[in-house]
Amino acid sequence: MNYDAKKGKRYLFFNDKLQPILKDPDKYIKPLRDRGIKVIVDILPNHQGVGYYNFKTTKKLLNLLVNVNNTLINMVLMATI
């Protein structure tokens, strides 16, 4: 999770280690799931004033949740194409 100071918003950011896994889930995630292994991805703050303490209003939290929701929907849609 990163912070865009110009927009004053937090957003999801997938680093260079996670991007290949998310772009090719059939190669990296499916073999694990086929073995019954549950794969979990956690959302961590990236030391930019985006820790959970920094959500001073419900609106700021909801903005991040909308971003997370949209990202997950896109990932599901890409996995089913």
CNS distance restraints for C-alpha pairs under 8 A (distance, minus, plus):
assign (resid   1 and name CA) (resid  10 and name CA) 6.57 0.50 0.50
assign (resid   1 and name CA) (resid  11 and name CA) 5.51 0.50 0.50
assign (resid   1 and name CA) (resid  12 and name CA) 4.51 0.50 0.50
assign (resid   1 and name CA) (resid  13 and name CA) 5.46 0.50 0.50
assign (resid   1 and name CA) (resid  43 and name CA) 6.49 0.50 0.50
assign (resid   1 and name CA) (resid  44 and name CA) 5.88 0.50 0.50
assign (resid   1 and name CA) (resid  45 and name CA) 4.83 0.50 0.50
assign (resid   1 and name CA) (resid  46 and name CA) 5.70 0.50 0.50
assign (resid   1 and name CA) (resid  50 and name CA) 7.02 0.50 0.50
assign (resid   2 and name CA) (resid  10 and name CA) 5.53 0.50 0.50
assign (resid   2 and name CA) (resid  11 and name CA) 5.42 0.50 0.50
assign (resid   2 and name CA) (resid  12 and name CA) 6.22 0.50 0.50
assign (resid   2 and name CA) (resid  13 and name CA) 6.19 0.50 0.50
assign (resid   2 and name CA) (resid  45 and name CA) 6.62 0.50 0.50
assign (resid   2 and name CA) (resid  46 and name CA) 5.64 0.50 0.50
assign (resid   2 and name CA) (resid  47 and name CA) 7.96 0.50 0.50
assign (resid   2 and name CA) (resid  48 and name CA) 6.45 0.50 0.50
assign (resid   2 and name CA) (resid  50 and name CA) 6.53 0.50 0.50
assign (resid   3 and name CA) (resid   8 and name CA) 7.08 0.50 0.50
assign (resid   3 and name CA) (resid   9 and name CA) 5.77 0.50 0.50
assign (resid   3 and name CA) (resid  10 and name CA) 4.32 0.50 0.50
assign (resid   3 and name CA) (resid  11 and name CA) 6.25 0.50 0.50
assign (resid   3 and name CA) (resid  48 and name CA) 6.09 0.50 0.50
assign (resid   3 and name CA) (resid  49 and name CA) 7.12 0.50 0.50
assign (resid   3 and name CA) (resid  50 and name CA) 6.17 0.50 0.50
assign (resid   4 and name CA) (resid   8 and name CA) 5.60 0.50 0.50
assign (resid   4 and name CA) (resid   9 and name CA) 5.37 0.50 0.50
assign (resid   4 and name CA) (resid  10 and name CA) 6.14 0.50 0.50
assign (resid   4 and name CA) (resid  11 and name CA) 7.53 0.50 0.50
assign (resid   5 and name CA) (resid   9 and name CA) 6.90 0.50 0.50
assign (resid   9 and name CA) (resid  60 and name CA) 7.44 0.50 0.50
assign (resid   9 and name CA) (resid  63 and name CA) 7.66 0.50 0.50
assign (resid   9 and name CA) (resid  64 and name CA) 7.68 0.50 0.50
assign (resid  10 and name CA) (resid  50 and name CA) 6.62 0.50 0.50
assign (resid  10 and name CA) (resid  63 and name CA) 7.89 0.50 0.50
assign (resid  10 and name CA) (resid  64 and name CA) 6.05 0.50 0.50
assign (resid  11 and name CA) (resid  64 and name CA) 6.17 0.50 0.50
assign (resid  11 and name CA) (resid  67 and name CA) 6.51 0.50 0.50
assign (resid  11 and name CA) (resid  68 and name CA) 7.87 0.50 0.50
assign (resid  12 and name CA) (resid  43 and name CA) 7.98 0.50 0.50
assign (resid  12 and name CA) (resid  67 and name CA) 7.17 0.50 0.50
assign (resid  12 and name CA) (resid  68 and name CA) 6.83 0.50 0.50
assign (resid  14 and name CA) (resid  18 and name CA) 5.77 0.50 0.50
assign (resid  14 and name CA) (resid  19 and name CA) 5.72 0.50 0.50
assign (resid  15 and name CA) (resid  19 and name CA) 6.12 0.50 0.50
assign (resid  16 and name CA) (resid  20 and name CA) 7.25 0.50 0.50
assign (resid  17 and name CA) (resid  21 and name CA) 7.63 0.50 0.50
assign (resid  18 and name CA) (resid  22 and name CA) 6.36 0.50 0.50
assign (resid  19 and name CA) (resid  23 and name CA) 6.00 0.50 0.50
assign (resid  20 and name CA) (resid  24 and name CA) 6.08 0.50 0.50
assign (resid  21 and name CA) (resid  25 and name CA) 5.73 0.50 0.50
assign (resid  21 and name CA) (resid  27 and name CA) 7.80 0.50 0.50
assign (resid  21 and name CA) (resid  28 and name CA) 5.76 0.50 0.50
assign (resid  21 and name CA) (resid  29 and name CA) 7.29 0.50 0.50
assign (resid  22 and name CA) (resid  75 and name CA) 7.77 0.50 0.50
assign (resid  24 and name CA) (resid  28 and name CA) 6.55 0.50 0.50
assign (resid  25 and name CA) (resid  29 and name CA) 4.82 0.50 0.50
assign (resid  25 and name CA) (resid  30 and name CA) 6.16 0.50 0.50
assign (resid  25 and name CA) (resid  79 and name CA) 7.42 0.50 0.50
assign (resid  26 and name CA) (resid  30 and name CA) 4.89 0.50 0.50
assign (resid  26 and name CA) (resid  31 and name CA) 7.32 0.50 0.50
assign (resid  27 and name CA) (resid  31 and name CA) 7.01 0.50 0.50
assign (resid  28 and name CA) (resid  32 and name CA) 7.40 0.50 0.50
assign (resid  29 and name CA) (resid  33 and name CA) 6.31 0.50 0.50
assign (resid  29 and name CA) (resid  39 and name CA) 7.04 0.50 0.50
assign (resid  30 and name CA) (resid  34 and name CA) 5.95 0.50 0.50
assign (resid  31 and name CA) (resid  35 and name CA) 6.54 0.50 0.50
assign (resid  32 and name CA) (resid  36 and name CA) 6.61 0.50 0.50
assign (resid  32 and name CA) (resid  37 and name CA) 5.23 0.50 0.50
assign (resid  32 and name CA) (resid  38 and name CA) 7.36 0.50 0.50
assign (resid  32 and name CA) (resid  39 and name CA) 7.53 0.50 0.50
assign (resid  33 and name CA) (resid  37 and name CA) 4.88 0.50 0.50
assign (resid  33 and name CA) (resid  38 and name CA) 6.01 0.50 0.50
assign (resid  33 and name CA) (resid  39 and name CA) 7.19 0.50 0.50
assign (resid  45 and name CA) (resid  49 and name CA) 8.00 0.50 0.50
assign (resid  45 and name CA) (resid  50 and name CA) 5.57 0.50 0.50
assign (resid  45 and name CA) (resid  51 and name CA) 5.26 0.50 0.50
assign (resid  45 and name CA) (resid  52 and name CA) 7.79 0.50 0.50
assign (resid  46 and name CA) (resid  50 and name CA) 6.93 0.50 0.50
assign (resid  46 and name CA) (resid  51 and name CA) 7.86 0.50 0.50
assign (resid  47 and name CA) (resid  51 and name CA) 7.29 0.50 0.50
assign (resid  49 and name CA) (resid  54 and name CA) 6.41 0.50 0.50
assign (resid  50 and name CA) (resid  54 and name CA) 5.77 0.50 0.50
assign (resid  50 and name CA) (resid  55 and name CA) 7.61 0.50 0.50
assign (resid  51 and name CA) (resid  55 and name CA) 7.52 0.50 0.50
assign (resid  55 and name CA) (resid  60 and name CA) 5.98 0.50 0.50
assign (resid  55 and name CA) (resid  61 and name CA) 5.92 0.50 0.50
assign (resid  56 and name CA) (resid  60 and name CA) 7.15 0.50 0.50
assign (resid  57 and name CA) (resid  61 and name CA) 6.76 0.50 0.50
assign (resid  58 and name CA) (resid  62 and name CA) 6.08 0.50 0.50
assign (resid  59 and name CA) (resid  63 and name CA) 6.11 0.50 0.50
assign (resid  60 and name CA) (resid  64 and name CA) 6.59 0.50 0.50
assign (resid  61 and name CA) (resid  65 and name CA) 6.28 0.50 0.50
assign (resid  62 and name CA) (resid  66 and name CA) 6.13 0.50 0.50
assign (resid  63 and name CA) (resid  67 and name CA) 6.45 0.50 0.50
assign (resid  64 and name CA) (resid  68 and name CA) 6.19 0.50 0.50
assign (resid  65 and name CA) (resid  69 and name CA) 5.98 0.50 0.50
assign (resid  66 and name CA) (resid  70 and name CA) 6.11 0.50 0.50
assign (resid  67 and name CA) (resid  71 and name CA) 6.11 0.50 0.50
assign (resid  68 and name CA) (resid  72 and name CA) 6.17 0.50 0.50
assign (resid  69 and name CA) (resid  73 and name CA) 6.19 0.50 0.50
assign (resid  70 and name CA) (resid  74 and name CA) 6.20 0.50 0.50
assign (resid  71 and name CA) (resid  75 and name CA) 6.21 0.50 0.50
assign (resid  72 and name CA) (resid  76 and name CA) 6.18 0.50 0.50
assign (resid  73 and name CA) (resid  77 and name CA) 6.13 0.50 0.50
assign (resid  74 and name CA) (resid  78 and name CA) 6.06 0.50 0.50
assign (resid  75 and name CA) (resid  79 and name CA) 6.15 0.50 0.50
assign (resid  76 and name CA) (resid  80 and name CA) 6.35 0.50 0.50
assign (resid  77 and name CA) (resid  81 and name CA) 6.45 0.50 0.50
